[in-house]
């Protein structure tokens, strides 16, 4: 059975950039369609 790679990238502020995270996951062989992105909440923006 072939290996299934799934990636997860998260940033918690608008100033953070996921480019480096996505590039690193791609270098590991994770298909871009299998990378899930979370523009998460922080303790300061949960209103």
N, C-alpha and C positions, 0 to 999 in steps of 0.2 A: 504494500500500500504506500503511495507517495506521501511524503511529509507535508503537512499543512501548516504554514506559518501565518500567524496573525499578529499585527502590530497595533499598538495603542500609543497615542501621543496626546499630551495634555498641556494646555497653557492656562494660567489663571488670571492673566491680565491682558488688556488690549495691546500693551507694549511688547509682549512676548511674541516671538516668531517661531513657527513650527518648522521652518525650512530645514534646520540642522537635524531635527528629530526625524523628519520624513526622509532625508537623505541617508541617515544612519540606518534606518529600517530597510530602505531600498538596498543598501550595500550588504545587508544581512540576507537578502533574497526574499524579502516580504513583498508580495504583489501589492501595488498601490490600491487595488480594489479591496484588499484585506487589511487596510490600515484604518483604524477608527480614531477619530479626532474628537477630543472633548475640550470645549472652551468653557472650562469649569468655573464654578463659583468660589469665591474666597469668603473669608469671614467678614469682609468689608462690603460686599456687594450682594448680600442675600435678601435684601429688602423686598 
